[in-house]
Amino acid sequence: MAKGLRVALSGCGKAGKAQLHWFARHPDCEIVALYDPNAESAAACTAQYGAVALPSWEALARHPQVELISLCGPESLRCSQALQALENGKHVLCEKPFANSLDECDAMLAAARRHGRALLAFFNMRFHPVVAAVDASIDEVGSLYAARFSYTQFRTAVNWRHKLEQGGGVLKSQGVHAIDLALRWLGPARSVSGELAIIHPAREVEDFALINLRFANGAVGEVYAAYTDRQPEAMTAALQGTRGKINFCLSPYQPAMNQVSISRQGETKAVALSEHAALDPVYPGLLDCSQRAIAHIVDGLLNGRPSSLDGAAGRRSIEIVLAGYESQRRGTKVRLPLASFEGTSLADCFPRFDAGPYDLQE
């Protein structure tokens, strides 16, 4: 008997492999086809999952059996690929970051409406046990009035992710996770100010970013993201409420780092994390959050249920990122909603820190 949802995937890098692992284990999914410009990567995934490796992206977008295409390749291709897939009647799942500009986001959203297809953003960390524990505890600390988020790691490599054509650097690629959660817990933002820098001399986009946000309810927030911070990769946060404080750590690679604590009335206690069904083979510290996210997506598509992982969520995070870039360029606070950001002067958003050679040793 045929399975319920026939899936294809473009981009067989780390993110793509993690998604394939969980799609393959979902009882109502069948992985039909794959595409990657690197034929060896595509062949390896095809051998593992039994799908067909197609010779071009266009062949994947036109494949008659495919119902959902997940886009896990470079974000510079995200919009054009999403538009092609939607025009061919496919549902589309976009890895973060969602797109390069608000105009791209709006074109994708319009195409999804026009063709009656789902357009989804893969914010898998929403389904992490750490986030679930914060959700369950947040009422205990009263109304949130301030939050600090940090997503840091130390990367010395320079590759396609650090090219200007990708539309931005660490804030766009990694900071969007923190931005998405900040909007989840503090509501819509009304203004953004940013300080950005290129530290590694061979990069074209920011590898250090600090943005401040003012939310509609008056709360304030800070998001710090860096590829230049010499510590294990993790997202940490402190949420300040009128009756207490929540601290958490969420690690993509080290499960032991995952933790949540709550401080009230002079006492701090650990918050127990919910059980996880398995470890992610690519990102062990993410536990089974990608499995849960994919289960949510598949259930919604098969049963016609709306998803909170919709394209509008992807657009909201991109708007905050671009407002941070625009703030750096202008040297002023930027109020939201942000006018269309074309990125024609994107290089002006990333001043260089020039203080001699950069130490590339771990």
PyMOL commands that set and color helices and strands:
alter all, ss='L'
color gray80, all
select helices_A, chain A and resi 14-25+39-49+57-62+75-87+102-115+124-127+129-141+160-162+164-166+170-173+175-186+255-257+284-286+289-303+311-330+346-349
alter helices_A, ss='H'
color red, helices_A
select strands_A, chain A and resi 5-10+29-35+52-53+68-71+91-95+119-122+144-152+189-197+208-215+220-226+234-241+245-250+259-264+267-270+334-335
alter strands_A, ss='S'
color yellow, strands_A
deselect
rebuild
show_as cartoon
